[in-house]
Amino acid sequence: MAELKYEITESFGAISESPKGWKKEVNLISWNGRTPRYDIRDWAPNHEKMGKGVTCSKEELKALRDILNGMELD
């Protein structure tokens, strides 16, 4: 299996934290030296392990924001 390289270039914050200390975070990440993308995923403390997540371009993130802003959440 090829080694996955990543660099968190900007951290925007945590959405939640599990009882085990993993946090669901929103970050800007460069994967394998590519242009950074917006990323939402679970991270172990100190970012030594990660869970599955979603990466988005700026345009996709704006579309997601617009969808969320249009939702009625009670």
N, C-alpha and C positions, 0 to 999 in steps of 0.2 A: 504494500500500500504506500502510495506517495505521501510524503510529509506535507501537511497543510501548514502554510505560513500565513500569519496574520499580524496586522498592526492596528491597534485601536488609535485612530488619529484624533478623535473627539468623542467624549462621553457626554450624553445629554441627561442621563438620570436613570433611576430604577423605577419600574412599574410596580413590582412586588418582590417579596422575599419569602422563600419557603422555610419551613422549620429547620431544614438542614443547612440553611445559610446561603443557598443558591439564590441569585437575584435575576429577575427578568429585566434586562436593560435595553435601552435605546442608545446605539453608538454609531459612529461613522468608522468603518473598518476597511482597510486595504487587504484584500485576500490575494495571496501569492504575488505581491508586488503590483497588482492592478490598481486602477483608479478606485479610490474609496467609495463605498456604497453605504447607504443607511441600513442598519441591521437591528433586528429585534430578536433576542434569544436569551436563554437561561445561561448563567455563568456561575461556576463554583467560585468560592472566595479566592481572591488573588488571580482570577482568570486563568487558572491552570487547567481547567476542563470546561467544556461547553456542551450545551444541549442543541437539539435541532432548532433552527430558527428561520427567519424570513429576511431576505435582503431586497432592498428597493432602490431604484434610481430616485433622483430628486423629484422627477415628474410623477412617478408612482407614489411617492410619499405624499405629495400634494394632493393627489387623487384620493388617497386613503384619508387624509385629513378632512377633505371636503365631504366624503361619505360619513365619517364619524361626526362631523359638525351637523350634518343633516338628520342624524338619528335622534329619536326621542328615547332617552334612557330614564326610566323611573326606578 
